[in-house]
Amino acid sequence: MRVVVDLRSHIEVDTEGPGPLTGRVDVHHRSLYPEKGSFSDVMISRADGENPFVRYYLGYLRDRPDSFVGAMRDIASGPGPVVVHCAAGKDRTGMVVALTLAAVGVEREAIIADYALTGERITAIMDRLRSSDLYRPDLEGITDESRMPRAEYLERVLEVIDAEHGGAASWLAAHGFDPAPLYKRLVSAA
Protein backbone atom coordinates (compact mmCIF):
# COMPACT_ATOMS: atom_id res chain seq x y z
CA MET A 1 0.00 0.00 0.00
CA ARG A 2 1.31 3.40 -0.96
CA VAL A 3 -1.74 5.69 -0.82
CA VAL A 4 -4.33 6.30 1.90
CA VAL A 5 -7.47 8.30 1.13
CA ASP A 6 -8.62 9.79 4.45
CA LEU A 7 -12.23 10.96 4.25
CA ARG A 8 -12.32 12.48 7.72
CA SER A 9 -12.77 16.20 8.24
CA HIS A 10 -9.80 18.35 9.22
CA ILE A 11 -11.25 18.62 12.72
CA GLU A 12 -11.37 14.82 12.98
CA VAL A 13 -7.79 14.51 11.79
CA ASP A 14 -6.59 17.24 14.16
CA THR A 15 -8.45 15.73 17.14
CA GLU A 16 -7.99 12.02 16.48
CA GLY A 17 -4.59 12.17 14.83
CA PRO A 18 -3.41 11.60 11.28
CA GLY A 19 -3.08 7.82 11.59
CA PRO A 20 -0.28 5.33 12.09
CA LEU A 21 0.86 5.25 8.45
CA THR A 22 1.62 8.97 8.15
CA GLY A 23 5.15 9.40 6.87
CA ARG A 24 5.23 5.89 5.38
CA VAL A 25 2.56 6.35 2.72
CA ASP A 26 1.01 9.24 0.83
CA VAL A 27 -2.09 10.38 2.75
CA HIS A 28 -4.66 12.34 0.77
CA HIS A 29 -7.34 14.11 2.81
CA ARG A 30 -10.66 14.17 0.99
CA SER A 31 -13.24 15.27 3.54
CA LEU A 32 -16.83 14.70 2.47
CA TYR A 33 -18.05 17.55 4.68
CA PRO A 34 -18.08 21.20 3.95
CA GLU A 35 -15.37 22.38 6.34
CA LYS A 36 -17.86 24.09 8.61
CA GLY A 37 -20.56 23.01 11.03
CA SER A 38 -20.79 19.38 12.12
CA PHE A 39 -17.56 17.61 12.93
CA SER A 40 -18.78 14.09 12.27
CA ASP A 41 -21.65 12.26 10.62
CA VAL A 42 -22.79 10.33 13.69
CA MET A 43 -25.78 12.63 14.21
CA ILE A 44 -28.33 12.48 11.41
CA SER A 45 -31.47 14.65 11.37
CA ARG A 46 -34.90 13.44 10.36
CA ALA A 47 -36.14 16.66 8.78
CA ASP A 48 -37.78 15.45 5.56
CA GLY A 49 -39.42 12.37 4.06
CA GLU A 50 -36.28 10.72 2.65
CA ASN A 51 -34.48 8.26 4.90
CA PRO A 52 -31.92 10.29 6.90
CA PHE A 53 -29.00 8.09 5.86
CA VAL A 54 -29.98 8.35 2.19
CA ARG A 55 -30.25 12.12 2.55
CA TYR A 56 -26.86 12.28 4.22
CA TYR A 57 -25.20 10.12 1.57
CA LEU A 58 -26.67 12.19 -1.25
CA GLY A 59 -25.51 15.29 0.63
CA TYR A 60 -21.92 14.05 0.39
CA LEU A 61 -22.28 13.99 -3.40
CA ARG A 62 -23.94 17.41 -3.49
CA ASP A 63 -21.57 19.12 -1.06
CA ARG A 64 -18.20 17.58 -1.93
CA PRO A 65 -17.99 16.35 -5.51
CA ASP A 66 -14.38 17.58 -5.44
CA SER A 67 -13.54 15.03 -2.75
CA PHE A 68 -15.21 12.18 -4.63
CA VAL A 69 -13.34 13.10 -7.81
CA GLY A 70 -10.08 13.44 -5.85
CA ALA A 71 -10.60 10.04 -4.24
CA MET A 72 -11.29 8.47 -7.65
CA ARG A 73 -8.10 10.01 -9.04
CA ASP A 74 -6.18 8.69 -6.03
CA ILE A 75 -7.58 5.20 -6.56
CA ALA A 76 -7.06 5.28 -10.34
CA SER A 77 -3.47 6.48 -10.18
CA GLY A 78 -2.19 5.14 -6.87
CA PRO A 79 1.01 3.06 -7.17
CA GLY A 80 -0.20 -0.20 -5.65
CA PRO A 81 -3.12 -0.81 -3.32
CA VAL A 82 -5.07 2.17 -2.01
CA VAL A 83 -6.79 2.27 1.38
CA VAL A 84 -9.91 4.43 1.77
CA HIS A 85 -11.17 5.22 5.28
CA CYS A 86 -13.16 7.55 7.49
CA ALA A 87 -13.94 7.30 11.21
CA ALA A 88 -16.11 4.18 11.08
CA GLY A 89 -15.57 2.92 7.53
CA LYS A 90 -19.29 2.73 6.83
CA ASP A 91 -20.94 5.92 5.62
CA ARG A 92 -18.32 8.08 3.90
CA THR A 93 -16.10 5.14 3.00
CA GLY A 94 -19.16 3.19 1.91
CA MET A 95 -20.19 5.95 -0.47
CA VAL A 96 -16.74 6.35 -2.05
CA VAL A 97 -16.32 2.60 -2.46
CA ALA A 98 -19.87 2.16 -3.79
CA LEU A 99 -19.42 4.97 -6.32
CA THR A 100 -16.07 3.51 -7.37
CA LEU A 101 -17.51 0.04 -7.86
CA ALA A 102 -20.61 1.33 -9.64
CA ALA A 103 -18.48 3.50 -11.96
CA VAL A 104 -16.53 0.46 -13.18
CA GLY A 105 -19.63 -1.68 -13.70
CA VAL A 106 -19.65 -3.96 -10.66
CA GLU A 107 -23.04 -5.62 -10.25
CA ARG A 108 -25.40 -3.76 -7.96
CA GLU A 109 -25.94 -6.77 -5.69
CA ALA A 110 -22.20 -7.10 -5.07
CA ILE A 111 -21.89 -3.38 -4.25
CA ILE A 112 -24.76 -3.57 -1.77
CA ALA A 113 -23.38 -6.77 -0.19
CA ASP A 114 -19.96 -5.15 0.23
CA TYR A 115 -21.53 -2.13 1.95
CA ALA A 116 -23.62 -4.33 4.27
CA LEU A 117 -20.56 -6.32 5.43
CA THR A 118 -19.64 -3.50 7.81
CA GLY A 119 -22.63 -4.58 9.87
CA GLU A 120 -20.67 -7.62 11.02
CA ARG A 121 -18.30 -5.27 12.88
CA ILE A 122 -20.71 -2.53 13.95
CA THR A 123 -20.43 -3.24 17.69
CA ALA A 124 -16.63 -3.04 17.63
CA ILE A 125 -16.78 0.09 15.47
CA MET A 126 -19.25 1.79 17.79
CA ASP A 127 -17.23 0.80 20.87
CA ARG A 128 -14.13 2.37 19.34
CA LEU A 129 -15.99 5.57 18.43
CA ARG A 130 -17.52 5.79 21.92
CA SER A 131 -14.02 5.68 23.40
CA SER A 132 -13.17 8.92 21.55
CA ASP A 133 -13.72 12.32 23.15
CA LEU A 134 -14.72 13.67 19.73
CA TYR A 135 -17.42 11.13 18.85
CA ARG A 136 -18.71 10.11 22.31
CA PRO A 137 -21.05 13.11 22.86
CA ASP A 138 -22.79 12.54 19.50
CA LEU A 139 -23.25 8.84 20.23
CA GLU A 140 -24.93 9.13 23.63
CA GLY A 141 -28.20 7.21 23.43
CA ILE A 142 -27.45 5.91 19.92
CA THR A 143 -27.74 2.13 19.62
CA ASP A 144 -25.46 -0.05 17.55
CA GLU A 145 -28.54 -1.37 15.75
CA SER A 146 -29.51 2.14 14.62
CA ARG A 147 -26.09 2.55 12.97
CA MET A 148 -26.24 -0.69 10.96
CA PRO A 149 -25.58 -0.29 7.24
CA ARG A 150 -28.87 -1.22 5.58
CA ALA A 151 -28.95 -2.47 2.00
CA GLU A 152 -31.98 -0.32 1.24
CA TYR A 153 -30.05 2.87 2.07
CA LEU A 154 -27.39 2.30 -0.54
CA GLU A 155 -29.87 0.82 -2.99
CA ARG A 156 -31.88 4.04 -2.82
CA VAL A 157 -28.79 6.23 -3.24
CA LEU A 158 -27.73 4.29 -6.32
CA GLU A 159 -31.27 4.51 -7.71
CA VAL A 160 -31.19 8.30 -7.31
CA ILE A 161 -27.76 8.54 -8.97
CA ASP A 162 -29.04 6.40 -11.85
CA ALA A 163 -32.27 8.38 -12.23
CA GLU A 164 -30.82 11.87 -11.86
CA HIS A 165 -27.35 11.44 -13.37
CA GLY A 166 -27.39 8.34 -15.56
CA GLY A 167 -25.25 6.31 -13.14
CA ALA A 168 -22.03 6.70 -11.20
CA ALA A 169 -19.75 6.94 -14.24
CA SER A 170 -21.91 9.72 -15.70
CA TRP A 171 -22.01 11.56 -12.36
CA LEU A 172 -18.21 11.43 -12.18
CA ALA A 173 -17.82 12.54 -15.80
CA ALA A 174 -20.16 15.48 -15.15
CA HIS A 175 -17.83 16.49 -12.32
CA GLY A 176 -14.66 16.38 -14.41
CA PHE A 177 -13.49 12.80 -13.92
CA ASP A 178 -13.12 10.36 -16.78
CA PRO A 179 -13.77 6.93 -15.22
CA ALA A 180 -11.70 5.14 -17.92
CA PRO A 181 -8.46 5.14 -15.86
CA LEU A 182 -10.39 3.84 -12.87
CA TYR A 183 -11.83 1.05 -15.01
CA LYS A 184 -8.39 0.26 -16.42
CA ARG A 185 -6.87 0.10 -12.95
CA LEU A 186 -9.59 -1.96 -11.29
CA VAL A 187 -11.06 -4.09 -14.07
CA SER A 188 -8.67 -4.35 -16.99
CA ALA A 189 -5.73 -5.14 -14.70
CA ALA A 190 -7.68 -7.94 -12.98
N, C-alpha and C positions, 0 to 999 in steps of 0.2 A: 504494500500500500504506500502510495506516495502523496495522495491528495485526500484531505478531509473537507467536506462541505458542512459547515456548522450553521444551522438554521436558527440558532438562538439569537435573541436581541442583544444589543450591546450591553444593556443593563444586566442581562443574564450572564453574559461572558464576564463582565467586570465583577459581579457578585459571586458567581460560582467558580470562576477560574476558566482559563482558556483550554484546559484539557491536558492529559498526560503526554500527548504526542507532539505538542508544540515544540518546535525546534528540530524535530526529526522528520516532519512531513510538511508539505505546504497546506496551511489551513486557510480556507476561503470562507469568510463570514457572509452569509446570504440571508439575513433576517427576513422573515415573512411578515413582520409587523412594520407599520409605519413607526418610525423611531420617536414616538410620543405616546402618551397615555399608558395603557396596560402593559405590564412588564412580562406577563406570561399568558398563555391561553387556557389556564386551568379554570377560569371563571367564564361561563358562557351564558349570555342573556337569553331570554325567551320572549323577545319583543314582538315577533311577527309569526305568521302561520307556518313558515318553513322550519323544519327541524333545526334546532340551534347549532348542531355540529355541521350540518350541510351549509347553513348560512355562514358559519365561521370559515369553513374550507373554501367556499366560493369567495369570501372576503379576502383570503390570501391571494387568490388569483387577481382580484380587482385591485387590491392595494399594492401588491409587490410583484408585478410581472417581471420587473428587472431582476429580482432575486431568483425567480423560476428560470428565466433565460440564463442568468449567470450560472446557476447550478447545472443546467443542461450543458452549457459550454464546458464546465469543469468535468462533468462526467464524460462527455464526448472526447475531450482532449487530454484527460489525465493520463500520465505515464504509469500504467498499471492499475490495480484495483483502486476504486474510489469509495470512501466511506461517507455516508450522508447521515447526519444526526441532528436532533434537537434535544430538548430536556427529557422527554419520555420516549421518543422514537415512534410515536403513534400518529399524531395529528399533522404536524408540519412535515415530518419525514414521510409519513404515509402519503401525503399529497404530492410531494416531489417524486417519490418513487412511483406512485400510481400514474402520474402524468408522463414520466419517463417511459414506463412500460407501455402505456396506451399509445404514446407517440411512435413507438417502434413496432406496433401491431400485435402485442401480446394479447391473448384471448382474455376477454372481460372476466370470465370466471376465475382465471388464474390470478389476475390483478386483485380481485376482491378477496380471494383466499389468502393471498400474501398479506394484504392489509389486516385481515381478521386474525392472523397468527399472533399478533401482539397480545391478543386477549389471553393467551396461555401464560403470559408473564405479567399481567396487569397488577396483581397483588404485590409482586416484588418491585415493580416500577413505582407504584403508588407509595409503598413503604420508603423507597429511596427519596422520592420527592417530598414526602412528609418530614423527612429528617433534615431538610434544607430550610434555613431561615427565610429564604426568598419565597419558596412555594408553599410552605406550611400554612400561612394565614389564609391563602386562597382555597386551601383544601379542607379547612375545618368544616365538618358536617357532610363532606362529599364522600360517597361510598365508592368502593372499587367497582362495583357493578355498574354504577352510573357512568363510569369512564371507559367501559368496554368499547372496543372498536366494533361497530355493527355493520354488517355487510350492506344493509340498506342505505347507510349514510353515504358510503363511497359510490354505490350504485347510482344514487340520485345525483351526486356531483358529476359523475361521468355522463349521465343522461343530459344534464344541463349543458355541459361542455359540448356534447354532440349536437344538441338541438340549437344552441345559440352560436356555436363557433365552427361546427363541422368536424369536431373531434379534437383530440389533443395536439396532433401534428399541425392542424390548421390554426389552432389557438397560438401555438408557439411561433409559427410562421408569421402570423399577424403581429406578433410582438418582436419581430426581427431575428428569429432563430430558425435557421434551416435545419430540420431534423435529420437530414441525410447523414451527416457525420455521426450523429448519435446512433442511427440505424447501423451504419458501417461498423461502429465500435462494438455494439452490443449484439447484433444479429449476424452480420456478415462474417465477423471474426469467429463466431461460435462454430 
